[in-house]
Amino acid sequence: MLSRRLALTRPLSKALRPSVSRPAVKQLRCLSQAEIEDPDMNGGYINPPREKRQFRDPYADWWDKQERRNYGEPVHEDNDVLAMFSHDEYGHYTPAQGFALMGCFIATTLGLCGVVRMFYPDKPSVPRTFPGGLEAELGGPNALPVDILQTRSELGDGQGQVLIALYRRLLYEHHDFLASEHNLVGLMEDRFASKYAMPARMWHHGIHSFLELLRHRLPASLDDMLAFIYLAYSMVVLLFDTVPTIEDTWIECLGDLGRYRMAIEDDDIRDREAWTGVARFWYSKAADKSPTTGRLYHHLAILARPNALQQLFYYAKSLSVNQLFLSAKESILTLFDPFGLSVSVTLPATRWPSKIISDMYCFDLLR
């Protein structure tokens, strides 16, 4: 009985005994004899020093000039990355050397720009200046008005040619100014020309005034007037090609010049009809671009003679658009005089077209 009790108390004594941690022991695998004899696992092949053939002397006496190796020379097991046909390794400059070279380039460039700016020569051209600022030519206080010129005596021998030469110079100056400004700064030139009405002032003071001067001295000034019309026409055509931003003004000027040429032609009816067609072409082109300008339809009505119906159409249209041309009232009165019809001048311009149509209808019924 005692032995049984002692046997039963042994597990309890083991549970009350403190546990002692034991160190873990790993199992180490022993190297095989093959691994000891061949540590690189290459069959015992003895590699030569690792050297990339790119860095060998290309001018040495190699047996294989292309691969830069001698006959029987052992090759490295990584020959695929060390041979000549592998990728080249960059070894020209280090990053520090590259930054130094870039800094030298920037400093040299900036220094050269500074030296050039300090010793840069003067500009080969200067802004164009005009004698007196073209004050007289552009209608300033010293300009000679047209009405004063018209009261003077006839032009003497050679005076017409002298005046043509002066006005030619004036047109050339206008062309050089407008064309040069348009080529350099087109938008600024457009604002400048619009602000100071350069095309309109050129027409008034450079062309129209001289044409009126010559017209009041016809027929003695016929040759001078023909020469100046051809000169002005060619110059305006040149402006039409070189300064197209204000072509509306040039188109109307060409139509006016064609009408002047048509008006002074009395000898050859074919020339008169030809210049009538030229003026009609330019006026029609201007009317297509500005269909609300009544002045252009009045010009077309004058060119429509002797077609009274077509004249009536253009006169009525010049009084029906947004920008009325009130001078068409008097022109319509002259058109109705042969028929014994009359239109009240005090009638508002907006009611003139309907009044004209009703009068024409009554005239047709009474006839």
C-alpha positions in Angstrom: 0.0 0.0 0.0 2.8 2.4 0.7 4.4 1.8 -2.6 1.1 2.7 -4.4 0.8 5.9 -2.5 4.4 6.9 -3.4 3.7 6.2 -7.1 0.6 8.3 -7.0 2.4 11.3 -5.5 5.2 11.4 -8.1 3.1 13.4 -10.8 2.2 16.0 -8.2 5.8 16.5 -7.3 6.6 17.0 -10.9 3.9 19.6 -11.3 5.2 21.5 -8.2 8.8 21.4 -9.5 9.8 24.7 -11.3 10.4 24.3 -15.1 13.9 25.1 -16.5 14.2 26.4 -20.1 16.6 24.6 -22.3 18.5 26.1 -25.2 17.2 25.3 -28.7 19.6 23.3 -30.8 19.5 23.6 -34.6 20.6 20.9 -36.8 23.5 21.8 -39.0 23.9 20.3 -42.4 27.4 19.2 -43.2 28.9 20.2 -46.5 29.3 17.5 -49.0 32.6 16.5 -50.4 31.6 17.9 -53.9 30.8 21.4 -52.4 34.1 21.4 -50.6 36.0 20.6 -53.7 34.0 23.0 -56.0 32.9 26.0 -54.0 31.9 28.1 -57.1 29.9 25.2 -58.5 31.6 25.6 -61.9 33.2 22.3 -62.2 36.5 23.5 -60.7 37.1 26.1 -63.5 39.6 28.7 -62.5 38.3 32.1 -63.5 40.8 34.7 -64.7 40.6 38.2 -63.1 37.3 39.9 -63.9 38.2 42.5 -66.5 35.9 44.1 -69.1 37.7 44.1 -72.4 36.2 47.5 -73.2 38.9 49.0 -71.0 41.8 47.1 -72.6 44.2 49.0 -74.9 42.7 48.9 -78.4 46.2 49.4 -80.0 47.9 46.5 -78.3 49.2 43.4 -80.2 46.2 41.2 -79.6 45.7 37.9 -81.4 42.0 38.7 -81.7 41.8 42.4 -82.5 38.1 42.6 -82.3 37.7 40.8 -78.9 41.1 42.2 -77.6 42.3 38.8 -76.3 45.2 36.4 -77.1 45.2 32.9 -78.4 44.6 30.4 -75.6 43.7 33.0 -73.1 41.1 31.7 -70.7 37.9 33.6 -70.5 35.8 34.4 -67.5 32.6 32.5 -66.9 30.8 35.9 -67.2 32.3 36.4 -70.6 28.8 37.4 -72.0 28.9 40.6 -70.0 32.6 41.2 -70.2 33.2 40.8 -74.0 33.3 43.6 -76.5 29.7 43.0 -77.8 28.2 43.6 -74.3 26.9 46.9 -73.1 29.5 49.6 -72.7 30.1 51.0 -69.2 30.1 54.9 -68.9 33.3 56.0 -67.3 34.1 59.4 -69.0 33.0 61.8 -66.2 31.8 61.5 -62.7 28.6 63.4 -61.6 30.8 66.0 -59.9 32.8 66.6 -63.1 29.5 66.9 -65.1 28.1 69.5 -62.8 31.3 71.4 -63.0 31.2 71.4 -66.8 27.6 72.5 -66.9 28.4 75.4 -64.5 31.3 76.5 -66.7 29.1 76.5 -69.8 26.4 78.6 -68.1 28.9 81.1 -66.7 30.6 81.4 -70.1 27.3 81.9 -71.9 26.1 84.6 -69.5 29.5 86.3 -69.6 29.5 86.4 -73.4 26.0 87.9 -73.4 27.1 90.6 -71.0 30.2 91.5 -73.0 28.1 91.7 -76.2 25.5 93.9 -74.5 28.2 96.2 -73.3 30.0 96.6 -76.7 27.0 96.1 -79.1 27.1 98.6 -81.9 24.4 101.1 -82.7 21.3 100.0 -84.7 21.8 100.0 -88.4 18.6 101.9 -88.9 16.8 104.7 -87.1 13.1 105.6 -86.8 12.0 107.4 -89.9 11.4 111.1 -89.5 9.4 113.4 -91.8 10.3 117.1 -92.4 8.1 119.2 -90.2 6.1 116.1 -89.2 4.1 116.4 -92.5 2.1 119.1 -90.9 1.2 120.9 -94.1 0.8 117.7 -96.1 -1.7 116.2 -93.5 -3.8 119.3 -93.3 -2.2 121.2 -90.5 -2.4 124.9 -89.8 0.1 125.6 -92.6 -1.8 123.6 -95.3 -3.2 125.5 -98.3 -7.0 125.1 -98.5 -8.6 123.9 -101.7 -10.9 126.9 -102.0 -7.9 129.3 -101.9 -6.2 127.3 -104.7 -9.4 127.4 -106.8 -9.5 131.2 -106.8 -6.0 131.6 -108.2 -5.1 132.0 -111.9 -4.3 129.3 -114.3 -1.3 127.1 -113.9 1.8 128.3 -115.8 4.1 126.2 -117.9 5.6 123.4 -115.8 3.7 124.3 -112.6 1.4 121.4 -113.1 4.3 119.0 -113.2 5.9 120.6 -110.2 2.7 120.1 -108.2 2.3 116.5 -109.4 5.9 115.8 -108.2 5.1 117.3 -104.8 1.8 115.3 -104.4 3.7 112.2 -105.7 6.2 112.6 -102.8 3.3 113.1 -100.4 1.6 109.8 -101.6 5.0 108.0 -101.3 5.4 109.2 -97.8 2.0 108.0 -96.8 2.6 104.6 -98.4 6.0 104.1 -96.7 4.6 105.1 -93.4 1.5 102.9 -93.6 3.2 99.9 -95.1 6.2 100.0 -92.7 4.0 100.3 -89.7 1.7 97.6 -90.9 4.6 95.1 -91.4 6.1 95.8 -88.0 3.2 96.2 -85.7 -0.1 95.6 -87.6 -2.4 95.9 -84.6 -0.8 99.2 -83.4 -0.9 100.5 -87.0 -4.6 99.8 -87.3 -5.3 101.7 -84.1 -3.1 104.6 -85.1 -4.7 104.8 -88.6 -8.2 104.6 -87.1 -7.4 107.2 -84.4 -6.0 109.8 -86.7 -8.0 108.8 -89.9 -4.8 108.5 -91.9 -6.4 107.0 -95.1 -9.2 109.6 -95.1 -6.7 112.5 -94.6 -4.5 111.1 -97.3 -7.4 111.0 -99.7 -8.6 114.5 -98.8 -5.3 116.3 -98.7 -3.2 114.1 -101.0 -5.6 113.3 -103.9 -9.0 114.9 -103.8 -7.8 118.4 -103.2 -5.4 118.3 -106.1 -8.0 116.7 -108.4 -10.4 119.5 -107.6 -7.7 122.1 -108.3 -7.1 120.5 -111.7 -10.8 120.0 -112.4 -11.5 123.8 -112.0 -8.8 124.5 -114.6 -10.1 122.2 -117.3 -9.5 121.8 -120.2 -6.1 123.4 -119.9 -5.1 121.0 -117.1 -6.4 117.8 -118.8 -3.0 116.3 -119.4 -1.9 117.0 -115.8 -5.2 115.6 -114.4 -4.8 112.4 -116.5 -1.3 111.9 -115.3 -2.2 112.4 -111.7 -5.2 110.1 -111.8 -3.1 107.3 -113.2 -0.5 108.0 -110.5 -3.0 108.1 -107.7 -4.8 105.0 -108.9 -1.6 102.9 -109.0 -0.6 104.1 -105.6 -4.0 103.2 -104.0 -3.8 99.8 -105.7 -0.4 99.3 -104.1 -1.8 100.3 -100.7 -4.8 98.0 -101.3 -2.2 95.1 -101.6 0.2 96.1 -98.9 -2.2 97.3 -96.2 -5.2 95.1 -96.5 -6.5 95.8 -93.0 -8.2 99.0 -94.1 -9.1 97.8 -97.6 -12.6 99.3 -97.3 -11.2 102.8 -97.6 -8.9 101.8 -100.5 -11.8 100.3 -102.4 -13.9 103.4 -102.2 -10.9 105.6 -103.2 -10.4 103.4 -106.3 -14.1 103.9 -107.2 -13.8 107.6 -106.8 -10.7 107.7 -109.0 -12.4 105.7 -111.6 -15.4 108.1 -111.6 -13.0 111.1 -112.0 -11.4 109.4 -115.0 -14.8 108.6 -116.4 -16.1 112.2 -115.9 -13.2 113.9 -117.9 -13.4 111.5 -120.8 -15.4 113.2 -123.6 -13.5 112.0 -126.8 -13.5 108.2 -126.7 -16.9 106.7 -125.7 -15.2 103.2 -125.2 -12.8 104.6 -122.6 -15.6 106.3 -120.8 -17.6 103.1 -120.6 -14.5 101.1 -119.5 -13.8 103.5 -116.7 -17.5 103.5 -115.8 -17.3 99.7 -115.4 -14.1 100.1 -113.3 -15.8 102.6 -110.9 -18.9 100.4 -110.7 -16.8 97.4 -109.9 -15.1 99.1 -106.9 -18.3 100.7 -105.6 -20.2 97.3 -105.8 -17.3 95.7 -104.0 -17.5 98.3 -101.3 -21.3 98.0 -101.0 -20.9 94.2 -100.5 -18.5 94.9 -97.6 -20.6 97.7 -96.1 -24.2 97.2 -97.2 -25.6 99.7 -94.7 -23.7 102.7 -96.1 -26.0 104.8 -98.2 -23.3 106.9 -99.8 -22.1 103.9 -101.8 -25.5 103.4 -103.4 -25.6 107.0 -104.3 -22.4 106.6 -106.2 -23.8 103.6 -108.0 -26.9 105.6 -108.9 -24.8 108.3 -110.6 -23.0 105.6 -112.6 -26.3 104.1 -113.7 -27.1 106.9 -116.0 -29.1 107.0 -118.3 -31.0 104.1 -116.8 -33.6 106.0 -114.8 -35.1 102.9 -113.2 -31.8 101.7 -111.9 -31.0 105.1 -110.7 -34.2 105.2 -108.8 -33.4 101.9 -107.2 -30.0 103.0 -105.9 -31.3 106.4 -104.8 -34.2 104.7 -102.8 -31.7 102.2 -101.3 -29.4 105.0 -100.2 -32.3 106.4 -98.2 -33.4 103.1 -96.8 -30.3 101.7 -95.1 -29.1 102.5 -91.6 -26.5 105.1 -92.6 -28.7 107.4 -94.8 -27.2 109.6 -97.5 -29.5 112.7 -97.3 -28.0 114.3 -100.4 -29.9 111.7 -102.4 -33.0 113.8 -101.9 -31.8 116.5 -104.3 -30.6 113.8 -106.7 -34.1 112.2 -106.8 -35.7 115.6 -107.4 -33.6 116.0 -110.6 -34.6 112.5 -111.6 -38.3 113.3 -111.4 -38.2 116.7 -113.1 -38.6 115.3 -116.7 -41.8 113.5 -115.7 -43.4 116.5 -114.0 -43.5 114.7 -110.6 -42.5 116.4 -107.3 -41.6 115.1 -103.9 -41.7 117.3 -100.8 -38.2 118.0 -99.5 -39.6 118.3 -96.0 -40.8 114.7 -96.1 -38.9 112.5 -93.6 -36.2 110.5 -95.3 -37.6 107.2 -94.1 -40.8 107.9 -96.0 -39.2 108.8 -99.3 -39.0 105.3 -100.8 -42.7 104.6 -100.3 -43.6 108.1 -101.6 -41.4 107.6 -104.7 -43.0 104.2 -105.5 -46.5 105.6 -105.1 -45.8 108.5 -107.4 -44.3 106.3 -110.0 -47.4 104.0 -109.9 -49.7 107.0 -110.3 -47.6 108.2 -113.2 -47.8 104.8 -114.9 -51.7 104.8 -114.5 -52.1 108.4 -115.9 -49.9 107.7 -118.8 
